[in-house]
């Protein structure tokens, strides 16, 4: 049964909503990550991550899933100013 749930989770993650490009860049920078570090972790080229952050391109699975996970975790650590806890 676990395999079925894993398969469903993978489908949902592959369509995961990503924050706008500027927010992607803000989150990366807030954690002190370089574009090269993110590219290396996701096994893509530097230009690929740069395109995602500029809005010129969008990530596709399986990189999209990993990138969405990274951004979700960073958003928990560095909430946007308008979403900061009061």
WOWOFEN-V57032 format. One line per field, one symbol per residue. phi: phi as a letter, one per 40 degrees, with the letter a starting at -180 (. if undefined). psi: psi as a letter, one per 30 degrees, with the letter a starting at -180 (. if undefined). Layout:
phi: ???
psi: ???
//
This chain:
phi: .dccccccdcccccbdcbcddccdcdcccccgccccccccccfbcdcccdccccgcbbcbdccdcccccdcccccccbccdcbccc
psi: eeeeeeeeeeeeefgkkklleeeeeeeeeefgkleeeeeeefhllefeeeeeffgelkllkfeeeeeeeeeeeeeeeillefgkk.
//
